[in-house]
Structures are given as C-alpha cells and as structure tokens.
Amino acid sequence: MRGLAILGLVLLAPALSAVAAERMRGVAVTEERIALVVGNAAYRNDPLDNPVNDARLIAKSLKQSGFSVSLQENLDRRGLVDALREFGNHLDENTIAVLYYAGHGLQLRDRNYLIPVDAEIRSEDEIPIAGVDLGFMLGRMSTARSRINIVILDACRNNPFSGKGGPRAQGLAQMDAPVGTLLAYATAPGKLAADGSGANSLYATHLARHLLTPGLPIEHVFKRVREGVVRDTREQQIPWESSSLQGEFAFVPGVAATREAAADVDAAGELAFWSSIQASNRADEYRAYLRQYPNGRFAALAQTRVAVFTVPPAAPPQATAARPDTLPRAGDTWRYRVQDQFRIGDLFLTAKVDGVTADGVAETWTTTSDAKLRTTLVPLEPGFSTLPGWTLTPPEFAPYLQAAQPLRVGQRLPELTRSVDQLLVPLSGRVEAEEDVVVAAGRFKALKLVLRGQTATRSVARARAVSVEHVVWYVPEVKRSVKATVSTTVGSSLREATTVELMEFKLH
C-alpha cells in the first residue's frame, strides 16, 4: 500500500525534483521591510489638523519595528504619483510592504481615490483626474508578488467637496484585498472617521501603540485597534479590514504574551463590527466578518447569510462524486498556535505547500517570532522534521503521515529515534484510538497516534534517563495534523511541554 501511495504521488504531483533538493537542504531568508507613509493635510479648501502628525507617528513606529520608511507630507498630484511609483519600483518577492495614507479620500463607483492637496473637484466626474486611484498601487503590489502587502487608509474624513456641487459620497468603498494583501480602513466602508481633537487621530494613536507589541500577529493588531477606537468613540467609529494574507507576520517579531493572545477576540469590537453589517444583504460583508472572527458569536448566522445572499453556480452536467483525497496541493495552508510551558507566551506559525513530490511535501513556513521565510521538505514517511535555523519548538512528527499510508486503530509504526541532549531516544508508535478532538479550527473525528520512548539509565551520562512522548491527531479531510503535544523529561526535570493547535486552514 505504501509503495502504491508513493507511485501515486509521482504520477499526480508536478516534477519538482530541483525544488525538492533545495527544500531538503532547507533555506531561511530574511525579508526586506519597506514602507511609504503619506500625510496630506494642507488642502486649499479644507485643511486638516492631524494627517501630517499621524503620518509622523506611524513612520516612527514602523522605523522602530525595522522598516525602511519614506515619509512624505502634503503631496500634490504629481508628487503623490511619483511617491507611489518610486515605492512600487522597490517591491519584489522578498519585500514586506506597508503603505499608510492619512488625508482625504473619496469613492466613486466602488473605486477609492487618494486626494492630493492641490485637488479642486467640482463634480464626481473629476475625481479620477484629480485624485489617484488606489488600484494603481494595488496593481503594482500584485505584480511585484510581495509576500505581504499592508495598505492602511486613515482617509475617511469629511468630504470637503460635497457642499460645492461636488460628489456627495462619503467615506471609502469596500474593496477585496488581492492575494497576500491586508487592507485596513480607519472606519467602516461608507462611514466617516474623526480627524481627532488632539495631536493625532484615535486610529493612528491606537495603531502606533499596538503594532509595537512583540510577537502579536498582524490580524490581532488591527482587532485591538478596532477595540480601542470603538471604545473611545462609543461605537461611532468602527475600523475595518479585508485580508487575504497567507502567512504569519508580526510588526515586531517575538513571542506574544499569553494573556494578550487569549483576550484577542474582544467582545466589544466584535459586537460593533457585527452591528455595522447586520442589516446588509451583501455576502462579502459577512465573509469579512468571518475572516476577522471565524469562531465569533455570530459566525453561524454569518455563514447562513453568506449562503442566502450568494447565488450558487450551476452544477456541471453529469457531475460525479470524487474520492476523498488525502494528498495536499500547492497553495494549501494551515495556521497553528504553539503554547509552551517554558515560554511566557504563544507563537503563531503558518505552513504553505509549494509542491508535492515522491520525496515529500515542499513547504514555506512563516512565524511571528522573526522576520524569516523558511522553506523545507517534509517527508511523507514516519519521521521528525525541523526547520532551518529554528529551535523554539520541538521537531514536528510526520504531519502528512496519513497521506502516505492509511491509518487504522491498533496500527504500529517502525521503531524511530529522536535526538534529545545529543542522545538518541528510541520511540515506538501506535495508533491508539479514534476520538473527537476540538481545536480552534473546529471539531473533528481524528486518529490519535502516540509515540513513547526512554533511554536506558545505564547508557545515559550522569545516570539521567530521558523520556519522550509525542501525541499527534490526524484528520483526513484536513490533510495535515490538527493537533500535537510533546512532553520530554530529563531525569526528574520536565524539559519540554508543548501543544500545537490548528487555528484555521485553507485547501485548494
């Protein structure tokens, strides 16, 4: 059976021998962080108080988090286009890019325009020639294939042109984020944000503070910003995001504090978000809620409304049921949270499949602990795999084991070894049970594999025995392990106590 499975991989997977060889060696690349920060305040007809101050505050915070920042102030149309063009020219697949814009912004026919300080708009038809279409920058980001693009629009202030026979639409329009992009709005689409009575707007104040939290995933940063703004404005302003990010990212790499991670899904922020869309008949708005709160209190209702407001595609003629496939595909992603008794907080990891060969699964890994992009080849056969330059978690045991061979209760694995303190600990494995397992990604019927082993006391230096236990839960329809625990003792001291839990996943 195992031979047939491997043969099937060779026939089904693309020829990635060169990629596989590279992944087998393992690569860790530190990506370049660049940012363009624009503050437009000196408008001819309606100057604003805070955009320049906000831009300076955000630029300072981004510099503190390791970005190379270009700070631009009070740009006319030519200056704004030139700044965006120059920024776009520096983007490539090894960059993490941030665009922050504070100032006036307008929407027209579901497109958003950044307004330069020299704009004079007397009618809606003049918006495209007086403003700069945000789609221009999104297109450059998409073409450059940057792994992560972050566009922050603190541009939903009052419309200075509406009282002069000009456009009446307020705020910005809802836009879908291109792949690998997070779009963040200071307030919900079609709504207005306050310029602020102090030196900075509320949105910029909260953003500057939370993005400097070590190890905090970017999605959590913006949720906390939303919670703070909602609280301080008494639900009059509700920040909004649209995300298609596929990897992990933290503005400041490190380990997130456990209490902060556990309190991430803030009740007030979620309730305010739901209140802003609950009367909508647009499926995309409910999808946006589900992306932000996949396990939120209104998740079931949001899923129902997505189904109600989405027109299902016509079924293909003579469609046939396909056999469930346990093999991963290029583009499949899984996001995990790692909790460890010996650290003060949590880590977040994302694994993405680049390709599948007979030698294993080529993966790209990102984490919130650092700014590195790691690639590796994960074998399909039983065994342990590690990431290049990675020591913060125990080695992962065969996450794709069920893809190489069918698992059944009572099945035993060949004897394996794992190195602990330069000692090889023999491990024996057995599929012990089929049981329900509940993780953040959902409730699943899983097969539980347990590996245990111990060195003989007489063979251990200083007469200290080493005991190791790995427990892994497999779910065929998820195509990768959904949970794992590791416990290691050296003598009488607990050395490892780690839990890895699946948060969410996306299959192609």
HUMOQUI-V711728 format. One line per field, one symbol per residue. phi: phi as a letter, one per 20 degrees, with the letter a starting at -180 (. if undefined). psi: psi as a letter, one per 30 degrees, with the letter a starting at -180 (. if undefined). burial: b if it has 9 or more other ideal C-beta (glycine too) atoms within 8 Angstrom, else e. A space follows every 50 residues. Layout:
phi->???
psi->???
burial->???
This chain:
phi->.ffffffffffeeffcfffffffffnccdeeedcbdcccdceffebfded gfffffffgfffffeneeddeccleffffffffffffffeebfddddcdd ccqebcdblmddcedffefcddbgfegfeeecffggfffffffflgfccc dddecdfgefdfecmefdfdmdefcefggncddcdfbfgndddffoeefc fffffffffffeffmeggffgffffggffgffdlmeccgbccccfcbebc gdgqdffgffffegffffffffgfffcfefddffffffffffcfdffdff fffffgffedffffffflfcfefgdeffcgnfccdcdddcfedebddccc dceerccfeqdecddcceebdeddcbdefefgrdccefmccecffeekfd gffebfdbfnfddffccceclmdeefcdcbfeadbfcdcffqdceceddc dcabffgfddglldfddccdccddcgfembfdbbccccccmddfdcbccd cfeabbdd
psi->eeeeeeeeeeeelljheeeeeeeeekkjkklkklkkkkjjehkefiklef eeeeeeeeeeeeefggkjkjkkkikaeeeeeeeeeeeeffkafgkjkkjk kkakklkjhgkkkkjlfgkjjfleffeffeajkffeeeeeeeefhkekkj jjjihhaljfffghgakfklallkkkklkgkkkkkfllkglkkkfkfafl leeeeeeeeffgjkgjkeeeefeeeeeeeeefghgfkjlklkkhkglkkk ejlakkkeeeefgeikeeeeeeeeefffglgkefeeeeeeeeifglfgee eeeeeeeegkjklkkkkhkkkkkkkfkllkfkkkklkkkkfglfallkkk kkkelklffakklkkklgfagkjkkljjlflklkklkkgkgfllkkjifg efffkkklkfkkllkllkkkhgkjjkkkkkjelklkkklffakljlkjkk kllklkefgkkghkkkkkkkkkkkjeffglkflkkkkkkjbgkkekikkk kkellkk.
burial->eeeebbbbbbeebeebeebbebbeebbbeebebbbbbbbbbebeeeebeb bbbbbbbbbbbbbebebebbbbbebebebbbebbebbbeebeeebbbbbb bbbbbbbbeebbbbbbbebebeeeebbbebbbbbebbbebbbebebbbbb bbbbbbbebebbeeebbebbbbbbbebbebbbbbbbbbbbbbbbbbeeeb bbbbbbbbebbbbbbbbbbbbbbbbbbbbbeebeeebbbbbbbbbbbbbb bbbbbbbbebbeebbbebbbebbbbbbeeeeebebbbbbbebbeebebbe ebbebbeebeeeeeeeeeeeeeeeeebbbbebbbbbbbbbeebebbbbbb bbbbbbbeebbbbbbbbbbeebbbbbbbbbebebbebbebeebeebbbbb bbbbeebeeeeebeebbbebeebebbbbbbbeeeeebebbbeebebbbbb bbbbbeeeebeeebbbbbbbbbbbbeebbbbbbbbbbbbbeeeeebebbb bbbbbeee
